[in-house]
Amino acid sequence: MAKQKILYNCTSCGAQASKWAGQCSDCGAWNTLQEGVVQAAGHPRFTGYAGDASRLHAETLADVEHEHEARVSTGVGELDRVLGGGLVPGSVTLIGGDPGIGKSTLLTQTLAALSQRLPTLYVSGEESRRQVGLRAQRLDLAVDKLKLLTETGIERMIQVAQQEAPRVMAVDSIQTVYTDILQSAPGSVAQVRESAAQLVRFAKQTQTALFLVGHVTKDGTLAGPRVLEHMVDTVLYFEGDPGSRYRIIRAIKNRFGAVNELGVFAMTDKGLREVSNPSAIFLSRHEKPVPGSIILVTREGSRPMLVEVQALVDESHLANPRRVTLGHEQNRLAMLLAVLHRHAGVAMYDQDVFVNVVGGVRVNETAADLPVLLSILSSYRDRALAEDMVAFGEVGLAGEIRPVPNGEERLNEAAKHGFKRAIVPRGNSPKKGKIGDMQVIAVQRLDEAIEQIW
């Protein structure tokens, strides 16, 4: 085997150096040299083909054979939903989330269920065998067929995996894995990139479904190089407060399914349990109507959900009134308040405005515009909205209410939970008559919606 050569690449200008230095000699940038591996040309790892290069040829996309993807169910319905219907052989899934939110718990449960049907291998680089065993015992899992390996060296890890030949494999976590060909510490950019590249190559060559656990930074993004997210097929994020009972797992990248798909779990003493009806947990029925509360019909992936949007408007004694949002975009709130002033004549320049999406859900779609404004107006006027009313719609800068996708599915979900009134954009009014006994109020402008709420 050819000996690997270590080079240091500048992330600012791309220059290479044979040894590390604090400052790049080409561009003068400080602390930009990162360790990397260079191998001789013609090494089998970099050729990309087997045999004579003259046999290679290009073909049209229409000539490519389309084979049906044989997916493997994980046994966890919510995880299958987020993955797009199950595991694809040879796929690589990266799972990120805050410490203690349930990443290892979910993987232990999933691999324990899969081990009864398929060869599985759980590689732990952070916990000892005893710790993993105690978790499995606490969760009361059948682990008699689940293989466990505690190792951080990527070469030895792949060697054992080749001997065991698992169909599903999990590595917890990628930040603890290192390769012997690099001198930097585990968790560094070079180590994470090179270790992940070898694991991805192993998964693709052996058609092994691979799970990777990744740490997150203080900003909530995956730690390590950004290229790590580009190397894998699927990226899943755990969301929610670790102190709360509920956990949300969201797909932000998926080569085999829809992105922004959502799975909801409840943390119990026996591990994570699926929540089949997430709308029920995000709706809090008040004893009597309260100002500043309204129900939004949002859509996460392929599933409509009902969530409660709360707003609190209070007189401000600051030169710059506060605009605080939890689960909603702060810049969009500032824009909506300007639209409310311009097209409805309600000024908030001397008021603190707080908006919260109940249950720790993060709503990124524009369908929340109209409910947010109605809840703010309800709190400002101290007048409660009807408990049996829902709303959704995008608000434009000209004061118009724009339609959102899948309006009829949203209305059907609201009717299923017993809501009787809905304020929706005119473009989302039902095309096939009434939806149950629900009264659908279609509006075209913001002032029309405000007239209809009381």
Number of C-alpha atoms within 10 A of each C-alpha: 4 7 9 13 13 17 17 22 21 23 14 15 14 14 14 19 18 11 12 17 14 11 14 23 13 13 12 12 15 13 14 19 24 19 22 21 14 11 13 11 9 9 11 10 11 10 11 9 11 9 8 7 10 6 8 10 6 5 8 6 7 7 7 8 7 7 6 6 10 10 15 17 18 21 15 17 17 23 26 17 20 26 30 20 18 21 23 22 19 20 20 27 25 25 25 24 23 21 11 11 22 18 21 20 18 17 20 23 24 19 25 25 21 22 22 14 10 16 17 26 25 23 22 23 19 18 14 13 14 9 12 19 16 12 17 19 13 12 17 13 18 14 19 9 17 18 17 17 16 17 21 22 16 21 18 13 17 16 11 15 21 12 8 13 17 21 22 27 23 25 28 25 24 30 26 23 26 26 20 12 15 17 13 16 15 19 19 18 20 23 28 24 21 20 23 23 15 15 21 22 15 17 22 15 10 15 18 23 22 27 25 23 21 26 20 17 11 8 7 14 15 22 20 21 14 12 12 20 15 11 15 21 18 24 25 25 23 21 20 19 15 16 9 12 14 23 25 21 23 23 25 15 22 19 13 17 17 18 21 19 24 23 25 22 21 15 18 11 9 15 19 21 18 17 18 12 10 19 19 14 15 19 18 13 10 9 6 8 15 17 20 25 27 28 29 28 24 25 23 16 17 14 15 20 19 21 25 22 26 24 26 21 22 16 13 15 11 10 8 11 16 16 16 18 17 17 16 21 15 15 11 13 20 15 14 20 19 18 22 23 13 14 15 15 11 14 13 21 16 16 19 18 24 18 25 20 23 17 20 18 18 16 18 14 15 17 26 22 23 26 27 29 22 24 26 27 23 25 21 20 12 14 15 19 22 19 17 17 20 26 28 28 31 20 26 17 14 11 18 19 27 22 20 19 12 13 22 15 15 24 26 15 17 27 20 11 12 13 20 18 21 24 23 29 28 17 17 22 20 16 9 7 7 11 17 12 11 18 15 22 17 19 23 18 19 22 16 15 20 17 9 11 17 10
